[in-house]
Amino acid sequence: MTAARTFAIRTARQLLSKLPLPMATPVDLPRAAPSPSPKCLAFKRLALVGRGAPDAAVLSDFLQDCGGRVEMGSSTDPADCVVAVLGERPSYDDLAGLHGSLSARVSALSKCGRVLIVSRCSSPVVTGGVHGFVRSLARELGRKGVTVNAVMSDDLSAACPLAAFLLSERASYISAQSLVMAPGAAPASTDAAPMLAVVTGASRGIGAAITRILAASGYRVAMLDVAQQAEQGQAVCDSLGGEPAGMSFVACDVRDDAAVERTLERVRSLSPLGTIDVLVNNAGITRDRTFAKMSPDAWGDVLGVDLGAVMHVTRRALTRMAPGGRIINVASVTGLSGNFGQTNYAAAKGGVVGFTLQAGRELESRGLCVTAVAPGLIETAMTDAMPAVQREIAKQLISLAQAGIPEDVAMAVEFLARRESWPLRGQALRVDGGMFFGP
């Protein structure tokens, strides 16, 4: 962080402190190392509570295999993570019992801890009640760096990998979400190292972070970006070992269908099998203006890059995707909740969410998993351009009272790139710190 930016933030907070509004001071969030570890919960104290805890041996065993120290019951002993497991057939009684199961444990929760509700899918009454509870508790505990989420799945064993991820430090900026997992076993996958990932908009910000995290996870990565970003993109590529390490940067305008076709045909040679295992549609731009003052070019450019390119890059990649391949689209919470002066961006990113849902359904029969991430306020060049006061106000509307970093989004993408993400097909995983608005 530059001295000028630090000064701007300090000044903005001083100005805001004079207003009759509560100002939260964020805590430093712990983040995991770039490379994923099978022991992602090492040394974590995990408390399993709730009516379904005694019957959740498969979950308890999985969390222990991830390095966690699991104990049962609702004692007042401190814990790093509290997991409330609802009964096998969740009902009103499970909702009514949340206070008794969680109250003591939550009060003794460590700073930057985790609260996770695990429920077998059931009636709208239970799922709606859990969602409302999670959203509210996340707001109450976020100032302590605590995240609160829920996982709903008929198959408890299928929910285990997602539960471990949300409890780990790879999900420090994911909060206030209720994720419903679809039934069905993941299709057969080639997943033989080294796997190939293609990332668009990969030269800087979130795209560069995704590239680094995937490379640290053992992927070969083909980085795509416009020619104007070639120098920056090649620098990222070289920092990861360049071509000898299976990394490649290719200048490609994702709006150019013919260029996309040529590029995908070229980069598939990085894979021993000539196929693409993971496609990340990350390229995006903004041209902010109120709708009344927005030019046709500003509207068309954003829709063309942020939505149109996602669709035709995906279409061109289909015949080159490996069996069990994953397609991950980078949307935005703006597409879910809207934002003043961003009708073009909101339309495009909302379209990405809808495309992900529809493509997830259509491509499931081909054995392809389509998901999305929806970043919130992330520290990038785009948010650096925001006025300091506006940025600080935005942070106060986030449960964790701070912006995320590109690596937060990248780690979510890396999880969705795993075979275990199959039950989340068609869904958008928000990486927004628990924003107060939106779904």
N, C-alpha and C positions, 0 to 999 in steps of 0.2 A: 504494500500500500504506500503510495507516494505521500510526501509531506503535505502537498497541496490538498490531496483528497482527505487525509486525516484531519487537517484544519477545517475543511468544509463540513465534514461530518460532525466534528466537535461544535462548530458554530451553529449548525442546524439543530443539534440536540439542546444547546443552550437556549436557542430561541423557542423551541417547542416546550422546554421545561417551564417557561413563563406562562404557558397557557394552562387553564384549569382542566388538564387531562392527565391521567396516570401514564407515566413513562416507565416502561420496563427496561431493565438493564440485562442484556442477554448473557448467558453463560457460554463458555467455550465448549463446543460440541466435540466429543472424541470421534475421530474418523479412523477407519481401518486402513491397513496398508493396501496398495493397489492390487496386489495379487491375492485372489481368494484363498482361504484356508479351510480345510475340512474341520478344523477346530475353531470355528468362528465364535464360539461361546466360551472359550477357554477361561477358566477361573471365575466365570460368572455364577452368582448365586441365584438360582431360579426357584421361585415358589409356585407350585401348582395348587390352585384352590378351585372351589366350585363343586356343584353337584356331580359333574362328570369327571372330576379329577381321578377318583379311584379306578375308573374304567378306561383311563387314557394311557395305558402302559406303552402303546406304540409311540405316542408323542413323547412320553417321559424318556423312553429308551433312545429315541432319535436325538433329543436335546442333550442327553448325556454323551452320546457318541460324538456330538459337536463340541464336547469339552465342558459343558455346563454341569454344575452341581445342583441336582434337583432334590427338593424336599417338598413334602405334602403338608397341607394344613394352613390355618390362618393365624399363626402366632404373630407376635409383634417383632420377631427377629428381623433385622435389616436384610433386604434382598436387593439385587441389581435388576431383576426382572420378576414381574408377577404375571402369571398366566392363569386366567380364569376359564375353566372348561365347563361349558354348559352340559346339561344332561343329554342322554342319547336321543331323547325326543324333546327338544327344548320347548318350554311352555311359559306361561305367565309366571309360574313359580320360579323359573330361572332368573327372569328379570327382577322379580321381587327379592330374590336372594343375593343380587349383586352387591348390595350394600354390606350385608353381613359377611360375604366372602372376601370383599376387597378392602373394606374400610381400614382395618388395622394394618394390613400389608402395604397399602398405598401410603399411609401416614409414615411408615418406616422405610419407604423406598429411597434408594440412593439417588444422589444428584445425577442427572442424565440417565436415569433408569428407563425401564420399558414396562408398559402395561399392554397386555394382549388378551383379547377375548377370542376364544375358539368355540365355534358353534357348529353343530350339524345343521345344515339348511332346514328351515322349517317354515312356519307361517309368517306372513307379512307383519303380524303383530310383533313377533320376536325379532325379526331382522330389522324392522323399523325402530324398535325400542333400543336395540344394540347400537344401531347407527347414531341415533340421537345421543345416547349415553357417551359413545366414543368421541363424538364431536365436542360435547360439552366438557368432558374430563380432560381432553387434550388442551383446551383453552385454559383450564385451571392449572394444569401441571406444566404447561409448556415453558413458563418463565424459569423453571428449574432444569430445563433441558430434557425433560421427560417426554417421550412419545407415547401415544395411545392409539392402537389400531385393533381391528377385528378381522378374523379370517373365518369364513363360513364355507363349510364343505361337507357333503354327505360322506366322503371317504377321508377319515382322519389321517390315514397314512399319506394320502396325496397332499394334505395340508402341511405336513411336517417340514419340507424344505422351505416353503414360504414363511412359516412360523419362525424357523431358525434365522432366516434372512432378516425379518422385521425386528427380531430381538438382538441382532448383531450391530456392530458399529458400522456396517456397510449401509445401514438404513437410518442414519442419525437425523436425516432431514425429511423423513417420511412419517407423517402423523395425521391423525383424525380421519383415517380411512377404514371403510368396511369393504373387504374384497370377497366377492362371492365366486367360488371356484366351480367351474363346469365339470360335469362327470365325464368319464372316459379315460382310457389308458393312452399314454403318449405313443405315437407310432414308432416303428423301428427307425433308427437313425444311424447314419454312417459314423458320425462323431469320432472319427479316427484322427489323431493328431498327425500333422498340424491342420487345423481347420482354417478356412478362409472367411474373413468378414469384409464386407464392403461398406464404407462409411461415406456418406455425402456431406458436404460442408465441413470437411474434416481439418481444415488448416488452423483453426483458432477456436477459442471459447469452449463451448460444450462439445463440439465435434472433435477438437484436439484431445480433450479429456477422455472422450469415449475411445478414441484411438489408443491412447496410452493405457487405459485400463484393460482393454481387450488384448493389447500386446502383452501386458503383464500377466494375463490369464492364459497365454499360450497361443493366441491366434496370430495368423498372418493377416495383415490388414492392407487392403487397397484403399487409399485415401483419394477421394474425389473432391475437387473444388474448382472454382473459376480460375482462369489464367492470371487474373490480377492478384490472386493469393498464392501463386506458385512458389514464390521465394519463401514465404512463411510456412507453407505446407511442406515443402521439401526439407526445411529446417527441422520440423517435427519428425518427419520420416527418418532423416539422418540421425536424429537423437535417439531413435529406437533401433538403430543398427542398419537402416537402409535395406537395400536389396539382399545383401547376404543374410539378413535376419528375416527375410520374407516380407519386408515392408515395401510399399510402392506408393508414390504420389503420381496422380494423373490429372492433368488439367482437363476439365470437362464441365461444360455448362449444362446442368441437368434439365434445362428447358428445351434443349436441342435433342430431339428424339433420335436422330441419326447418330449424333455423337455419343449418346448413352449406349446405343446398340454396339458401336465400335469399341467403346471403353469396357463394357462388361465382357465382351468376347476376348478382349486383350487380357484383362486382369484374372480371368478364370484360370489362366496358366499358372498362377501362383499356387493353386491347389493341386496336390498329387492326383486327385480324381477329376480335376477339371470342372468342379462344381463350387457353388457359393453356399456356405453353411449359414451365414448370417448376413442379412442386409439391414443397414440402419439408415433410414431416410431422415437425415438431420438438417439438410440445407434449408435455410430460411432467411428472409429479409424483413425489414419493417419500413414503412413509409407513412408515418403517423400524421394524421390530419383529421379534423372533424369531417363528417361525411359531406356537409354542405360545401366545404371548401376543398374537398379531395378531387384531384385531377383524375381523368380516366387512366392515365399512365400509372399513377400511384396505386390505383385500384387493381389494374391488370397485372402490374409487375408482382405485387405481393401474392395475388391469387395464383399467378403462373408458377412462381417458385415454391411457395409454401404448401400448395395443394396440388396443382396440376402436375408438377414434377414428381411428387410422391406417387401419384397414380401411374404415370407412364414409366417411371423407373421400376416400380414394382412389376408392371406388366412385362417389361423387357427382361426382367430378372427371372420370371417364373420358369422358363424352360431351362434355366441354368442352376436352379436351386437344388441342393442335395436333398435326398430323402430325409424327412424330419427337419427340414430347414426352418429357420426363424426369421421373420420380418418384423422389424421394430420401427415404428414411426414416432418421430419427436413432435408432439403436439404442444399445447400450452394451456395453462389454466385460463388464459384469456379466452380460449375457445369454449370453455365451459361456463364462464361467468360474465364474459364481456368486459370491456374497458373503454373509458372515454377516449375518443380520438383514435380508436383502433378498430373501426368497423371492418376494414379490409383484412387486418391480421386476425381478428376474431372470427370472421367468416371463413378464412382459410384454415385456421387451426381447429375450429369447430367441425369443418369439413373433414379434416384428418381424423378426428375422433369418430365421426360417422363412417368414414371409409374403413377405418380399422375394424369397427364392429361388423360391417357388411362383408369385408374381405375375410375376416376371421371365420365367418360362417361359410362362405363359399369355398375357401381354400382348405378348410378342415378336411374335406374329402380327399384332397391331394396329399395329406399328411403334413401340411405346412401350418405353422403357428404364427398368427399375426397379432401383435400387441402394440401398445403405445405407452410412452411416458409423457406426462404433462407437467413440465417444469413450472414453478412459480417464479418468485423474485430470486434470480441467480446472479451472482457477481460476475458480470461479463462487460465487454466494451459497450454493449447495448444499454445496460443499466447504469454504467458510469456516466452516460450522457444525460441521465435524469437529473433534474435539480435536486440538490442535497436535501432540502426540506421535504420535498415530495417523496424522496426515497426513504427518509427516516419515518415519515408518517406511514408509508406502506409497511415498513417493518413492524410497526405497532399493531398492524392488522393481521399479524401472523402469530400463531400460538407460541412458536419458539422465539419470537421477537427479533428475528434476524434474517438476513438473506442467506441463501444457500451458496454453495460453490459448484463449479462445473463438475467436479468429481462426484458430488452427490447424485447428479443425474447419470453420470457414467456408470456408477456402481449399480444403479437400478437397471440400466441397459444391460450390464453384464449378467445380472440375475435373469432377466427376460431372455437372454441368449442361451440359457441352459434348457435342457430337455424338461426340467421340472416346471417350466413356465406353461406347459401345455394346458393345464386347467384354467389359465387366465386368458386364453385366446379371445380376441375381440374386445378386450378391456383396456382402459387407459389407467396406468399407475401414476398417481399424482406425486410429484416431488416438490412440495410447496411449503413444508414446515408447518402445515396445518393452518391454511388461510381461513379467516373468519367468514369469507363469502364463498359462493360457489356450492356445488353439490356435496 
